[in-house]
Amino acid sequence: MIKLIVSGVWICVITLASVYFSMQMAAAPKVDEEAAARKAALELVTGSVTTVPVIGDGEVKGYFLVRLAYTANKEMAAKQTVPVADMITDELYTMLAGQKVIDISDAGSFDVDGFRTTVKEGLNKRFKEEIIDEVFIEQIDYLTKTELHEPATKTPKTIVKGEVPAKESAAEGGH
């Protein structure tokens, strides 16, 4: 009789513990509301192809074909006097033509993360506020002057090929 009572109590304890732990695991995860609000304020903007000339020895040697996308704060971007897309184009000209961030002779050593960070910091510095949250490189190609004039060899050298998240997932934080 005592064995029956002890085994009944044991089954009750195990059942209660199982229910308790399953309820703990099934509880909704805690959401960081501040981070969720920040992500909801962002908008994914896909840029157009920007062509930047590579100048050397007083002549055009070739062209960079750059396509970037970025996430920007919708409200802050709308308040700017100069459109964000135009500022990105200007920043790309400054970096690629002025500062020569990419060395064509050694394109394999190109620092993709450093490039993204430099573009982001340069734009936010120009805007004097944190408008750009993240920069995505869709593609960077290099087309020489001879490839441009000879259609049969018009195959640009791809320096970076990246992926841009879908517009819906940018607001949800899916990068």
Secondary structure, DSSP 8 states (H G I E B T S, - for coil): -HHHHHHHHHHHHHHHHHHHHHHHHHS-----HHHHHHHHTEEEEE---EEEEEEETTEEEEEEEEEEEEEEEHHHHHT-SS-HHHHHHHHHHIIIIIS--S-GGGGGG--HHHHHHHHHHHHHHHHTS--EEEEEEEEEEEEEHHHHH-GGG---EEEEE-----HHHHHHT--
